[in-house]
Amino acid sequence: MEKEVKKEDVENYLNGVYQNIRTAVQSIDELLPKVKDDNFKKELASEQDYYIALQKECEVFAKSEKLDNIKDNNWLEKARLWSSINISTLTNKTTRHMAELMLIGTFMGYITCVKDQADHRNLSSEVDEILAKLKEFERKNLDALMPYLV
């Protein structure tokens, strides 16, 4: 017998994916103005464009399903991210250091994808699809960012 899927469960799942994406967008927003290396800047801008496209997919799905409670990260989470990036880059604005920050964040985002996938099985094939795109993209980003460490 199949378990009934609750709207709130799908909404929570979508929110988790959406907030993962928003964290990436916000991180890149904070780092881009500090980046001097043109290739690294192009990489981050390209990544940000795709994250924003995924963000829009989440928003369109939420609207189509009348999921009204899709939320960005709360102000405390935004402040924590902002301060951690800005404090970390206060004394070290090297491309290598910023790539390391992005790699750590990207890997954390990837881990969140794996956990969300496991925690929300059979809830929404649409959110599964967005999550699969995000997970694959973050995996590729790990490879794309590695060369900036050397």
N, CA, C and O atoms as a DFTB+ gen file, in Angstrom:
600 C
 N C O
     1  1       0.838      -1.188       0.000
     2  2       0.000       0.000       0.000
     3  2       0.882       1.250       0.000
     4  3       1.798       1.370       0.814
     5  1       0.603       2.171      -0.910
     6  2       1.401       3.383      -1.016
     7  2       1.006       4.395       0.044
     8  3      -0.169       4.585       0.358
     9  1       2.031       5.035       0.581
    10  2       1.824       6.076       1.577
    11  2       1.356       7.346       0.875
    12  3       1.870       7.702      -0.185
    13  1       0.389       8.021       1.463
    14  2      -0.104       9.274       0.900
    15  2       0.967      10.362       1.055
    16  3       1.540      10.542       2.130
    17  1       1.216      11.066      -0.024
    18  2       2.200      12.147       0.001
    19  2       1.507      13.421       0.474
    20  3       0.498      13.847      -0.089
    21  1       2.068      14.013       1.513
    22  2       1.501      15.242       2.058
    23  2       2.148      16.454       1.408
    24  3       3.346      16.466       1.124
    25  1       1.331      17.468       1.180
    26  2       1.800      18.716       0.574
    27  2       2.950      19.312       1.400
    28  3       3.933      19.794       0.837
    29  1       2.825      19.279       2.727
    30  2       3.866      19.855       3.599
    31  2       5.202      19.125       3.432
    32  3       6.264      19.744       3.502
    33  1       5.143      17.813       3.213
    34  2       6.374      17.041       3.029
    35  2       7.079      17.434       1.736
    36  3       8.301      17.581       1.706
    37  1       6.298      17.605       0.663
    38  2       6.868      18.038      -0.614
    39  2       7.438      19.446      -0.458
    40  3       8.513      19.755      -0.971
    41  1       6.703      20.290       0.255
    42  2       7.149      21.658       0.490
    43  2       8.466      21.686       1.276
    44  3       9.363      22.466       0.957
    45  1       8.579      20.844       2.292
    46  2       9.817      20.768       3.081
    47  2      10.979      20.276       2.217
    48  3      12.094      20.791       2.307
    49  1      10.711      19.299       1.400
    50  2      11.722      18.756       0.491
    51  2      12.196      19.849      -0.467
    52  3      13.395      20.079      -0.621
    53  1      11.231      20.522      -1.109
    54  2      11.561      21.593      -2.043
    55  2      12.329      22.707      -1.335
    56  3      13.290      23.243      -1.886
    57  1      11.920      23.051      -0.140
    58  2      12.613      24.089       0.623
    59  2      14.069      23.727       0.878
    60  3      14.950      24.581       0.773
    61  1      14.324      22.478       1.209
    62  2      15.698      22.040       1.436
    63  2      16.557      22.218       0.197
    64  3      17.686      22.701       0.278
    65  1      16.020      21.829      -0.946
    66  2      16.738      21.957      -2.212
    67  2      16.921      23.443      -2.553
    68  3      18.005      23.865      -2.953
    69  1      15.872      24.212      -2.392
    70  2      15.900      25.645      -2.696
    71  2      16.937      26.366      -1.831
    72  3      17.707      27.184      -2.333
    73  1      16.955      26.064      -0.548
    74  2      17.901      26.727       0.352
    75  2      19.339      26.315       0.065
    76  3      20.255      27.120       0.238
    77  1      19.549      25.093      -0.364
    78  2      20.874      24.643      -0.779
    79  2      21.346      25.505      -1.958
    80  3      22.481      25.983      -1.977
    81  1      20.469      25.690      -2.921
    82  2      20.780      26.497      -4.101
    83  2      21.026      27.952      -3.700
    84  3      21.995      28.562      -4.152
    85  1      20.168      28.503      -2.867
    86  2      20.293      29.904      -2.440
    87  2      21.613      30.140      -1.693
    88  3      22.212      31.209      -1.814
    89  1      22.060      29.150      -0.929
    90  2      23.340      29.282      -0.234
    91  2      24.467      29.428      -1.241
    92  3      25.369      30.244      -1.049
    93  1      24.426      28.649      -2.307
    94  2      25.448      28.734      -3.353
    95  2      25.417      30.100      -4.029
    96  3      26.464      30.713      -4.237
    97  1      24.230      30.577      -4.370
    98  2      24.098      31.884      -5.025
    99  2      24.640      32.985      -4.117
   100  3      25.396      33.849      -4.563
   101  1      24.257      32.951      -2.858
   102  2      24.716      33.974      -1.914
   103  2      26.231      33.917      -1.727
   104  3      26.888      34.956      -1.653
   105  1      26.782      32.718      -1.651
   106  2      28.234      32.574      -1.492
   107  2      28.981      33.193      -2.673
   108  3      29.965      33.912      -2.494
   109  1      28.504      32.905      -3.863
   110  2      29.147      33.452      -5.055
   111  2      28.981      34.976      -5.098
   112  3      29.904      35.694      -5.483
   113  1      27.800      35.462      -4.699
   114  2      27.585      36.914      -4.621
   115  2      28.627      37.584      -3.727
   116  3      29.139      38.657      -4.048
   117  1      28.930      36.945      -2.620
   118  2      29.901      37.503      -1.668
   119  2      31.326      37.434      -2.209
   120  3      32.119      38.351      -1.998
   121  1      31.647      36.353      -2.900
   122  2      33.030      36.158      -3.359
   123  2      33.372      36.903      -4.655
   124  3      34.481      37.420      -4.789
   125  1      32.457      36.962      -5.588
   126  2      32.767      37.525      -6.913
   127  2      33.462      38.895      -6.884
   128  3      34.440      39.087      -7.605
   129  1      32.990      39.845      -6.077
   130  2      33.660      41.150      -6.083
   131  2      35.115      41.104      -5.582
   132  3      35.886      42.025      -5.850
   133  1      35.487      40.062      -4.872
   134  2      36.830      39.936      -4.317
   135  2      37.802      39.218      -5.262
   136  3      39.017      39.267      -5.071
   137  1      37.248      38.550      -6.284
   138  2      38.062      37.715      -7.177
   139  2      38.816      38.577      -8.192
   140  3      38.235      39.444      -8.845
   141  1      40.104      38.324      -8.310
   142  2      40.954      39.058      -9.267
   143  2      41.239      38.228     -10.530
   144  3      41.374      38.782     -11.621
   145  1      41.329      36.921     -10.378
   146  2      41.649      36.020     -11.490
   147  2      40.458      35.934     -12.451
   148  3      39.373      35.503     -12.062
   149  1      40.667      36.345     -13.704
   150  2      39.571      36.387     -14.680
   151  2      38.955      35.018     -14.953
   152  3      37.735      34.905     -15.071
   153  1      39.780      33.982     -15.054
   154  2      39.247      32.636     -15.308
   155  2      38.405      32.144     -14.140
   156  3      37.348      31.545     -14.337
   157  1      38.870      32.396     -12.937
   158  2      38.118      31.992     -11.746
   159  2      36.805      32.778     -11.668
   160  3      35.761      32.231     -11.311
   161  1      36.874      34.054     -12.003
   162  2      35.672      34.901     -11.999
   163  2      34.647      34.357     -13.003
   164  3      33.455      34.291     -12.701
   165  1      35.119      33.965     -14.207
   166  2      34.228      33.399     -15.226
   167  2      33.604      32.088     -14.742
   168  3      32.419      31.835     -14.957
   169  1      34.423      31.258     -14.086
   170  2      33.926      29.985     -13.550
   171  2      32.812      30.224     -12.537
   172  3      31.756      29.595     -12.604
   173  1      33.054      31.131     -11.606
   174  2      32.049      31.411     -10.572
   175  2      30.780      32.016     -11.178
   176  3      29.671      31.663     -10.778
   177  1      30.942      32.914     -12.129
   178  2      29.780      33.535     -12.775
   179  2      28.958      32.489     -13.529
   180  3      27.727      32.521     -13.504
   181  1      29.638      31.574     -14.190
   182  2      28.960      30.502     -14.909
   183  2      28.203      29.582     -13.937
   184  3      27.059      29.200     -14.182
   185  1      28.871      29.243     -12.839
   186  2      28.207      28.415     -11.825
   187  2      26.969      29.140     -11.286
   188  3      25.903      28.545     -11.129
   189  1      27.131      30.415     -11.011
   190  2      26.014      31.183     -10.453
   191  2      24.826      31.201     -11.416
   192  3      23.679      31.077     -10.985
   193  1      25.090      31.353     -12.708
   194  2      24.010      31.354     -13.700
   195  2      23.201      30.058     -13.630
   196  3      21.971      30.081     -13.688
   197  1      23.897      28.937     -13.507
   198  2      23.184      27.656     -13.465
   199  2      22.423      27.497     -12.149
   200  3      21.299      26.995     -12.139
   201  1      23.032      27.924     -11.039
   202  2      22.319      27.869      -9.753
   203  2      21.041      28.707      -9.825
   204  3      19.996      28.293      -9.324
   205  1      21.126      29.873     -10.443
   206  2      19.945      30.734     -10.565
   207  2      18.882      30.070     -11.438
   208  3      17.690      30.200     -11.160
   209  1      19.294      29.366     -12.482
   210  2      18.330      28.639     -13.333
   211  2      17.628      27.549     -12.501
   212  3      16.418      27.358     -12.626
   213  1      18.382      26.842     -11.661
   214  2      17.775      25.822     -10.795
   215  2      16.841      26.467      -9.762
   216  3      15.781      25.929      -9.442
   217  1      17.251      27.606      -9.260
   218  2      16.412      28.345      -8.311
   219  2      15.068      28.675      -8.953
   220  3      14.017      28.517      -8.333
   221  1      15.115      29.133     -10.201
   222  2      13.881      29.468     -10.934
   223  2      13.018      28.223     -11.142
   224  3      11.792      28.295     -11.057
   225  1      13.656      27.084     -11.414
   226  2      12.898      25.834     -11.557
   227  2      12.130      25.528     -10.270
   228  3      10.965      25.134     -10.313
   229  1      12.783      25.711      -9.142
   230  2      12.123      25.493      -7.847
   231  2      10.933      26.431      -7.686
   232  3       9.857      26.020      -7.254
   233  1      11.142      27.696      -8.038
   234  2      10.083      28.700      -7.885
   235  2       8.898      28.405      -8.805
   236  3       7.746      28.556      -8.398
   237  1       9.172      27.991     -10.025
   238  2       8.103      27.650     -10.977
   239  2       7.328      26.429     -10.475
   240  3       6.098      26.408     -10.522
   241  1       8.052      25.411      -9.994
   242  2       7.378      24.224      -9.464
   243  2       6.514      24.590      -8.256
   244  3       5.375      24.138      -8.142
   245  1       7.055      25.401      -7.367
   246  2       6.300      25.810      -6.177
   247  2       5.009      26.515      -6.570
   248  3       3.947      26.262      -5.999
   249  1       5.116      27.402      -7.551
   250  2       3.938      28.139      -8.004
   251  2       2.925      27.197      -8.647
   252  3       1.726      27.302      -8.386
   253  1       3.397      26.283      -9.480
   254  2       2.481      25.364     -10.178
   255  2       1.769      24.416      -9.210
   256  3       0.645      23.983      -9.465
   257  1       2.429      24.104      -8.109
   258  2       1.835      23.193      -7.115
   259  2       1.176      23.936      -5.954
   260  3       0.697      23.326      -4.998
   261  1       1.163      25.268      -6.058
   262  2       0.597      26.120      -5.003
   263  2       1.260      25.855      -3.641
   264  3       0.600      25.760      -2.606
   265  1       2.577      25.743      -3.693
   266  2       3.374      25.593      -2.471
   267  2       3.807      27.003      -2.065
   268  3       4.747      27.567      -2.626
   269  1       3.105      27.552      -1.085
   270  2       3.284      28.963      -0.736
   271  2       4.418      29.227       0.237
   272  3       4.808      30.378       0.435
   273  1       4.947      28.189       0.841
   274  2       5.927      28.393       1.909
   275  2       7.364      28.120       1.498
   276  3       8.200      27.791       2.340
   277  1       7.658      28.254       0.209
   278  2       9.048      28.113      -0.213
   279  2       9.791      29.356       0.277
   280  3       9.387      30.488       0.012
   281  1      10.885      29.115       0.996
   282  2      11.567      30.222       1.661
   283  2      13.055      30.211       1.370
   284  3      13.681      29.164       1.204
   285  1      13.590      31.415       1.315
   286  2      15.027      31.599       1.259
   287  2      15.581      31.243       2.645
   288  3      14.818      31.045       3.590
   289  1      16.877      31.166       2.754
   290  2      17.492      30.954       4.065
   291  2      17.077      32.092       4.992
   292  3      16.866      33.218       4.542
   293  1      16.961      31.799       6.283
   294  2      16.571      32.846       7.217
   295  2      17.716      33.840       7.409
   296  3      18.851      33.573       7.013
   297  1      17.419      34.962       8.005
   298  2      18.409      36.043       8.140
   299  2      19.624      35.598       8.940
   300  3      20.737      36.052       8.674
   301  1      19.429      34.714       9.917
   302  2      20.552      34.252      10.729
   303  2      21.526      33.417       9.891
   304  3      22.744      33.557      10.007
   305  1      20.969      32.554       9.052
   306  2      21.799      31.731       8.170
   307  2      22.538      32.613       7.159
   308  3      23.716      32.394       6.876
   309  1      21.836      33.606       6.622
   310  2      22.469      34.537       5.670
   311  2      23.596      35.310       6.348
   312  3      24.670      35.482       5.771
   313  1      23.352      35.773       7.567
   314  2      24.371      36.534       8.310
   315  2      25.574      35.657       8.633
   316  3      26.716      36.109       8.562
   317  1      25.313      34.403       8.989
   318  2      26.401      33.477       9.304
   319  2      27.279      33.249       8.070
   320  3      28.507      33.275       8.156
   321  1      26.638      33.029       6.937
   322  2      27.375      32.806       5.697
   323  2      28.162      34.055       5.300
   324  3      29.340      33.973       4.952
   325  1      27.500      35.209       5.356
   326  2      28.143      36.468       5.009
   327  2      29.377      36.705       5.879
   328  3      30.456      37.020       5.376
   329  1      29.200      36.549       7.191
   330  2      30.324      36.827       8.098
   331  2      31.442      35.803       7.932
   332  3      32.616      36.167       8.003
   333  1      31.110      34.543       7.716
   334  2      32.174      33.547       7.571
   335  2      33.000      33.812       6.310
   336  3      34.223      33.675       6.337
   337  1      32.355      34.184       5.219
   338  2      33.088      34.484       3.986
   339  2      33.910      35.762       4.149
   340  3      35.089      35.794       3.798
   341  1      33.293      36.802       4.677
   342  2      33.989      38.077       4.780
   343  2      35.118      38.064       5.802
   344  3      36.149      38.700       5.584
   345  1      34.947      37.365       6.889
   346  2      36.040      37.245       7.867
   347  2      37.163      36.403       7.282
   348  3      38.339      36.733       7.435
   349  1      36.804      35.326       6.619
   350  2      37.808      34.432       6.043
   351  2      38.628      35.100       4.940
   352  3      39.802      34.779       4.756
   353  1      38.016      36.021       4.215
   354  2      38.732      36.675       3.112
   355  2      39.316      38.030       3.515
   356  3      39.904      38.722       2.684
   357  1      39.161      38.402       4.757
   358  2      39.693      39.678       5.236
   359  2      41.204      39.756       5.051
   360  3      41.729      40.762       4.575
   361  1      41.889      38.699       5.427
   362  2      43.355      38.691       5.352
   363  2      43.891      37.838       4.206
   364  3      45.081      37.893       3.897
   365  1      43.025      37.055       3.578
   366  2      43.498      36.187       2.501
   367  2      42.515      36.232       1.332
   368  3      41.470      35.581       1.345
   369  1      42.880      37.016       0.333
   370  2      42.024      37.159      -0.849
   371  2      42.613      36.450      -2.063
   372  3      42.317      36.809      -3.203
   373  1      43.441      35.451      -1.817
   374  2      44.042      34.730      -2.939
   375  2      42.994      33.864      -3.635
   376  3      42.016      33.425      -3.030
   377  1      43.227      33.636      -4.909
   378  2      42.347      32.756      -5.681
   379  2      42.304      31.381      -5.027
   380  3      41.243      30.764      -4.927
   381  1      43.458      30.911      -4.587
   382  2      43.533      29.593      -3.961
   383  2      42.610      29.509      -2.738
   384  3      41.876      28.534      -2.580
   385  1      42.648      30.518      -1.888
   386  2      41.823      30.514      -0.672
   387  2      40.330      30.573      -1.021
   388  3      39.516      29.876      -0.416
   389  1      39.984      31.408      -1.996
   390  2      38.571      31.517      -2.368
   391  2      38.087      30.230      -3.045
   392  3      36.938      29.826      -2.863
   393  1      38.955      29.592      -3.819
   394  2      38.593      28.301      -4.415
   395  2      38.376      27.262      -3.318
   396  3      37.464      26.438      -3.399
   397  1      39.222      27.311      -2.297
   398  2      39.059      26.387      -1.168
   399  2      37.719      26.611      -0.472
   400  3      37.025      25.650      -0.140
   401  1      37.352      27.872      -0.250
   402  2      36.050      28.175       0.360
   403  2      34.910      27.641      -0.502
   404  3      33.957      27.056       0.013
   405  1      35.011      27.842      -1.812
   406  2      33.977      27.352      -2.722
   407  2      33.916      25.831      -2.734
   408  3      32.833      25.247      -2.771
   409  1      35.073      25.197      -2.704
   410  2      35.101      23.727      -2.684
   411  2      34.457      23.181      -1.413
   412  3      33.692      22.218      -1.468
   413  1      34.759      23.782      -0.290
   414  2      34.165      23.335       0.975
   415  2      32.643      23.501       0.913
   416  3      31.897      22.591       1.275
   417  1      32.194      24.669       0.453
   418  2      30.755      24.913       0.337
   419  2      30.083      23.988      -0.655
   420  3      28.984      23.491      -0.409
   421  1      30.747      23.758      -1.779
   422  2      30.191      22.879      -2.811
   423  2      30.081      21.453      -2.291
   424  3      29.086      20.770      -2.537
   425  1      31.098      21.011      -1.578
   426  2      31.037      19.650      -1.041
   427  2      29.945      19.533       0.027
   428  3      29.254      18.517       0.100
   429  1      29.793      20.566       0.846
   430  2      28.703      20.568       1.829
   431  2      27.347      20.524       1.116
   432  3      26.432      19.828       1.556
   433  1      27.224      21.270       0.015
   434  2      25.988      21.249      -0.767
   435  2      25.727      19.874      -1.362
   436  3      24.587      19.409      -1.396
   437  1      26.787      19.226      -1.830
   438  2      26.664      17.882      -2.397
   439  2      26.200      16.896      -1.321
   440  3      25.316      16.074      -1.562
   441  1      26.798      16.985      -0.143
   442  2      26.394      16.112       0.979
   443  2      24.916      16.339       1.299
   444  3      24.172      15.384       1.527
   445  1      24.499      17.587       1.316
   446  2      23.087      17.902       1.587
   447  2      22.191      17.266       0.533
   448  3      21.113      16.768       0.859
   449  1      22.617      17.274      -0.715
   450  2      21.843      16.626      -1.783
   451  2      21.668      15.132      -1.505
   452  3      20.566      14.596      -1.617
   453  1      22.755      14.476      -1.144
   454  2      22.701      13.032      -0.868
   455  2      21.743      12.758       0.294
   456  3      20.935      11.831       0.236
   457  1      21.840      13.560       1.330
   458  2      20.956      13.371       2.496
   459  2      19.496      13.653       2.144
   460  3      18.603      12.900       2.533
   461  1      19.255      14.745       1.403
   462  2      17.879      15.069       0.995
   463  2      17.284      13.957       0.137
   464  3      16.115      13.602       0.284
   465  1      18.101      13.415      -0.756
   466  2      17.652      12.328      -1.620
   467  2      17.230      11.119      -0.774
   468  3      16.199      10.498      -1.035
   469  1      18.026      10.798       0.225
   470  2      17.724       9.650       1.086
   471  2      16.514       9.916       1.987
   472  3      15.711       9.017       2.234
   473  1      16.389      11.135       2.467
   474  2      15.327      11.466       3.418
   475  2      13.960      11.673       2.780
   476  3      12.943      11.643       3.473
   477  1      13.925      11.883       1.467
   478  2      12.648      12.244       0.826
   479  2      12.318      11.344      -0.356
   480  3      11.825      11.809      -1.383
   481  1      12.589      10.073      -0.208
   482  2      12.299       9.113      -1.281
   483  2      10.799       9.074      -1.593
   484  3       9.952       9.110      -0.700
   485  1      10.506       8.999      -2.895
   486  2       9.128       8.819      -3.388
   487  2       8.159       9.932      -2.979
   488  3       6.959       9.696      -2.843
   489  1       8.683      11.138      -2.784
   490  2       7.794      12.249      -2.444
   491  2       7.365      13.039      -3.675
   492  3       6.187      13.353      -3.847
   493  1       8.338      13.354      -4.529
   494  2       8.031      14.184      -5.689
   495  2       9.074      13.938      -6.778
   496  3      10.258      14.229      -6.605
   497  1       8.615      13.404      -7.882
   498  2       9.556      13.154      -8.984
   499  2      10.088      14.476      -9.547
   500  3      11.217      14.530     -10.035
   501  1       9.284      15.538      -9.482
   502  2       9.721      16.850      -9.981
   503  2      10.864      17.395      -9.130
   504  3      11.857      17.883      -9.670
   505  1      10.735      17.317      -7.803
   506  2      11.803      17.800      -6.926
   507  2      13.011      16.870      -7.035
   508  3      14.154      17.325      -6.981
   509  1      12.756      15.564      -7.190
   510  2      13.864      14.618      -7.403
   511  2      14.693      15.028      -8.626
   512  3      15.921      14.951      -8.616
   513  1      13.999      15.461      -9.667
   514  2      14.671      15.843     -10.910
   515  2      15.543      17.093     -10.705
   516  3      16.676      17.146     -11.183
   517  1      15.015      18.083     -10.002
   518  2      15.787      19.298      -9.716
   519  2      16.985      18.937      -8.835
   520  3      18.098      19.410      -9.062
   521  1      16.746      18.101      -7.839
   522  2      17.825      17.672      -6.941
   523  2      18.905      16.910      -7.705
   524  3      20.094      17.105      -7.454
   525  1      18.507      16.054      -8.626
   526  2      19.482      15.290      -9.422
   527  2      20.350      16.241     -10.251
   528  3      21.560      16.043     -10.365
   529  1      19.732      17.263     -10.824
   530  2      20.496      18.261     -11.590
   531  2      21.474      18.996     -10.684
   532  3      22.632      19.204     -11.047
   533  1      21.003      19.388      -9.501
   534  2      21.857      20.096      -8.547
   535  2      23.022      19.221      -8.100
   536  3      24.167      19.670      -8.050
   537  1      22.722      17.984      -7.779
   538  2      23.755      17.055      -7.307
   539  2      24.826      16.832      -8.380
   540  3      26.021      16.871      -8.088
   541  1      24.395      16.603      -9.606
   542  2      25.326      16.395     -10.711
   543  2      26.153      17.664     -10.969
   544  3      27.358      17.588     -11.211
   545  1      25.506      18.803     -10.916
   546  2      26.191      20.073     -11.134
   547  2      27.252      20.312     -10.053
   548  3      28.366      20.737     -10.356
   549  1      26.905      20.041      -8.811
   550  2      27.869      20.238      -7.726
   551  2      29.042      19.273      -7.870
   552  3      30.180      19.630      -7.565
   553  1      28.777      18.080      -8.321
   554  2      29.857      17.109      -8.556
   555  2      30.817      17.639      -9.628
   556  3      32.036      17.541      -9.484
   557  1      30.260      18.192     -10.687
   558  2      31.090      18.773     -11.756
   559  2      31.858      20.002     -11.250
   560  3      33.009      20.221     -11.627
   561  1      31.216      20.787     -10.404
   562  2      31.873      21.984      -9.869
   563  2      33.089      21.627      -9.029
   564  3      34.079      22.358      -9.034
   565  1      33.030      20.526      -8.316
   566  2      34.191      20.096      -7.529
   567  2      35.394      19.919      -8.452
   568  3      36.498      20.371      -8.145
   569  1      35.168      19.257      -9.581
   570  2      36.242      19.056     -10.551
   571  2      36.701      20.370     -11.177
   572  3      37.894      20.572     -11.401
   573  1      35.757      21.259     -11.455
   574  2      36.088      22.542     -12.101
   575  2      36.874      23.464     -11.167
   576  3      37.697      24.255     -11.629
   577  1      36.630      23.369      -9.873
   578  2      37.289      24.261      -8.905
   579  2      38.660      23.765      -8.453
   580  3      39.504      24.561      -8.041
   581  1      38.879      22.477      -8.529
   582  2      40.154      21.890      -8.051
   583  2      41.409      22.547      -8.644
   584  3      42.360      22.801      -7.906
   585  1      41.439      22.829      -9.945
   586  2      42.674      23.410     -10.510
   587  2      43.063      24.753      -9.875
   588  3      44.224      25.156      -9.953
   589  1      42.124      25.435      -9.259
   590  2      42.427      26.740      -8.657
   591  2      43.146      26.600      -7.308
   592  3      43.544      27.599      -6.708
   593  1      43.305      25.383      -6.844
   594  2      44.051      25.146      -5.596
   595  2      45.567      25.097      -5.818
   596  3      46.344      25.239      -4.873
   597  1      45.975      24.897      -7.063
   598  2      47.425      24.753      -7.340
   599  2      48.005      26.002      -7.977
   600  3      49.200      26.047      -8.271
